[in-house]
């Protein structure tokens, strides 16, 4: 994991969550952090702005991304291209 990307992403994930739980690679955005689809769309918009990337529609499914590591993988994939 690129620590700068991961650290910035953790800050954004916390910002859009009402939970104070620590964010680890295994943290489930829905179960642990209480994300719903509205929270996730807000998070995606913030990520796109922060990293100057644009998510494809298929990567905007909260149920398929589900945990922090999967989200980080998607973000890192976009940044590499």
LUMSE-831307 format. One record per residue (C-alpha): y, x, z. Coordinates in steps of 0.05 Angstrom, whole numbers. Layout:
y Y | x X | z Z;
...
// end
This chain:
y 0 | x 0 | z 0;
y 69 | x 24 | z -17;
y 101 | x 21 | z 53;
y 171 | x 6 | z 28;
y 146 | x -54 | z -12;
y 100 | x -76 | z 43;
y 154 | x -70 | z 97;
y 205 | x -108 | z 55;
y 154 | x -162 | z 39;
y 136 | x -170 | z 113;
y 210 | x -182 | z 128;
y 213 | x -236 | z 75;
y 148 | x -268 | z 97;
y 174 | x -271 | z 169;
y 241 | x -299 | z 147;
y 208 | x -361 | z 115;
y 158 | x -372 | z 171;
y 169 | x -409 | z 235;
y 115 | x -367 | z 269;
y 129 | x -304 | z 309;
y 58 | x -278 | z 296;
y 52 | x -207 | z 271;
y 40 | x -200 | z 197;
y -21 | x -158 | z 177;
y -59 | x -153 | z 112;
y -106 | x -207 | z 136;
y -52 | x -255 | z 159;
y -63 | x -323 | z 128;
y 3 | x -352 | z 104;
y -20 | x -424 | z 116;
y -62 | x -419 | z 179;
y -27 | x -364 | z 217;
y 45 | x -372 | z 193;
y 48 | x -446 | z 178;
y 70 | x -440 | z 105;
y 71 | x -502 | z 62;
y 86 | x -506 | z -12;
y 162 | x -512 | z -1;
y 162 | x -450 | z 44;
y 121 | x -412 | z -8;
y 168 | x -430 | z -66;
y 227 | x -407 | z -24;
y 190 | x -342 | z -8;
y 173 | x -330 | z -82;
y 246 | x -340 | z -102;
y 267 | x -290 | z -48;
y 214 | x -240 | z -71;
y 236 | x -247 | z -144;
y 308 | x -233 | z -125;
y 292 | x -176 | z -78;
y 246 | x -138 | z -125;
y 277 | x -161 | z -192;
y 211 | x -190 | z -216;
y 189 | x -258 | z -242;
y 124 | x -291 | z -220;
y 81 | x -323 | z -273;
y 63 | x -395 | z -258;
y -10 | x -378 | z -244;
y 12 | x -330 | z -189;
y 53 | x -383 | z -152;
y -7 | x -419 | z -121;
y -5 | x -413 | z -46;
y -78 | x -433 | z -39;
y -102 | x -377 | z -84;
y -57 | x -323 | z -55;
y -68 | x -346 | z 16;
y -62 | x -281 | z 55;
y -11 | x -225 | z 59;
y -54 | x -173 | z 24;
y -63 | x -218 | z -37;
y 12 | x -231 | z -39;
y 26 | x -157 | z -34;
y -24 | x -143 | z -91;
y 12 | x -192 | z -136;
y 81 | x -163 | z -120;
y 57 | x -92 | z -131;
y 25 | x -111 | z -197;
y 92 | x -139 | z -222;
y 131 | x -79 | z -198;
y 85 | x -31 | z -235;
y 98 | x -66 | z -302;
// end
